[in-house]
């Protein structure tokens, strides 16, 4: 018999579904079948069942956080079974130890983490039976049967296991030492909070903090633009003044003088330039691009997109979602006509068929064997669902994936872009831009969210035509700070290791797989930054918190916060997965790095200036809103003298039900959580401590909160003397 070990229960059930089977506790028994002549046991992990030992398991002295024990570097790294998952581990171990079991089939996700999860279980079971590898990119019945008919040798994917294990060990070494050294050194400065730092999360946070500071330090300046309305032989249009490639002036008087000069003046068409541009259909989705697109279209967080895509994959409706490739093999391209024959019967998609291009088999933009890594692009499978069976979120993600594949079978979108230069009174130059759609192409399928629906439609104009300025006017504007990243843009930023990308043409982003994290881990890193209170997301905009800014400030320009260096580590890990680099050499270098991180932090700490840091905001003694706090009394009501109770997100009067008192205080004001200590001071002394970090209109400010007895409201009070550094 054979034992098949999947990564999750639902995947095991999907793998066993094509065969006659019966369910048991923790596994499924499959009856004899041509693929399994003696039958088989299908069992499953529950994600990661094994974990690296904590520091104290290597050395009891490492349980306490102390500077003098750093860096913590075990001689050999060891895994243990997680206590919460020991029951399922025992079931798997007992199955693969059965005497009648002669072969183990590793059926974890066809990727690095899947490789690590299942191999760890086999190693922890102390079993040395032959192993084969199931490697498939979809869970349809056809793909499952083909996969079991063409099992790989376990040696083919062993390097991926070395890569995943090297990544886990490197993250342990860097995370343990960096987190402890910065937490302990900041504690010496009176900041008693825990500061988690890591190989990928910290450089990602550094990119966010950099943008936060660019916004905070930006000084908006006013400017004026001059516009003119022309009448050229009865044809009317509008233009914007420019001189030496500059269309803005920095004072109102100059702008008004230019506008006044132009009014009623003669004008002529100096030049008409027309450029034809073709826009190719977008590439097929890899995970990063799918996450970025779903965030832009639906404001889905990267984690939500991955979770929804994983659900669609498990149900057999799309291919493997954690792919980093945007290309197909010829084998997959041959399946597209079958997929389309089913999609064109659905009301949602029938208007796009037949497609103008019948096949992409010979188009290297989509079909390129050399650019398919572990998996091909994310596409729908031949198991096309009735949209009614999908949840709302599943339907949205499935629709994005389907339309990308359909759009690949359409022609380019073609536009004529026209620039008209108009000369007023032989002195002032004005420019007018417009476009004409020549061919809709793929934009029939995918609405282009970047296109401007208010693009100017110009009348036919010819060089030398003359007319008059009917009206000229000025328009005031202000320079704008850099925009905050969205979560989708953050995924792209991580993929490019901080290189700024202004369009969605992902094939131009990187020549190699260099970036922060992997396709599968980037969403988790962003989630981790939220959970650790380093960033917050409001209306899809990413903000760095005071805690996140403080950590990056004290780390400074050191290697731990370097996106470029982390990208190089990621590339080396990729080389380990390809069998081109040594895992032991990588770990040796990581151990040396941890020593440098500790030494750098110690050296830096002597020059840290934390005089402007409100240490109360970071105190571990500060009682934030927790389940334990909810229901506690924090003071007396300002209106009826009743008790003010902590309600979680706000504080309210206990007499609400008895006398209808509606006195409340918000637990969060302008993005700033108000501590219980400050609420108590507001109620007893009518004034809080100075609170730093209120945010409004992209600006940050510090203020006291005060209770105004006259208005019965909480108001801001600002310092009369600026504090040091402000």
Secondary structure by P-SEA (a helix, b strand, c coil): cbbbbcccaaaaaaaaccccccccccbbbbccccccccbbbbbbbccccccccccccccccccccccccccccccbbbbbccccaaaaaaaaaaaaacccccbbbbcccccaaaaaaaaaaaaaaccccbbbbbccccccaaaaaaaaaccccccccaaaaaaaaaaaaaaaaaaaaaaaaaaaaaaaacccbbbbbcccaaaaaaaaaaaaaaaaabbbbbbbbbbbbbbcccccbbbbbbcccccccccaaaaaaaaaaaccccccccbbbbbbbbbcccccccaaaaaaaaaaaccccaaaaaaaaaaaaaaccccccccccccccaaaaaaaaaaaaaaaaccccccccccccccccccccccccccccccccccccccccccccccaaaaaaaaaaaaaaaaaacccbbbbbbbbbbbccccbbbbbbbccccccccccccccccccccccccccccccbbbbbcccbbbbbbbbccccccaaaaaaaaaacccccccccccccccccccccccccaaaaaaaaaaaccccccccbbbbcaaaaaaaaaacccccccaaaaaaaaaaaaaaaaccccaaaaaaaaaaaaaaaaaaaaaacccccccccccccccccccccccccccccccccccccccccccccccccccccccccbbbbbcccccccccaaaaaaaaaccccccccccccccccbbbbbbbcccccbbbbbbbccccccc
